[in-house]
Amino acid sequence: QDFFFAPTWLTKRAEEWGMAGFEDRVAHAWHSSSAALSGWMKVVTGSGPHAVKQVFLEHLVGKADPAIGNVLSLNP
């Protein structure tokens, strides 16, 4: 069984497709899925270590709302 680690996968794909090809594919995937998500998912942004920790702990104990998509940054 292979372990999936997103940064490794992203680096590999960017090397295979070139940065422009990678960005085009990401944009296409985002536009394709964002329309389907807009009807049921609420995007919530947060920043700073406290916000990231809070969301992580909610997921860890099974209290995260599946209808919320968190976009987080460690930068305050």
C-alpha angles and dihedrals in degrees: 000000000000122000114233113221113174099211091054091048092047092050091049093050093046089053092048098044102027120241095280092050091047093050092047091053093047091049092049092049092048094049091046094052101034093070091054092046096049092076097058112009125080115203113220121188127205138169140199133043093282093057092047092048092049093053092044092053092048089055093043094058095039097251098117116120109237090210091065122082110198120210107192139179128191088215112095 
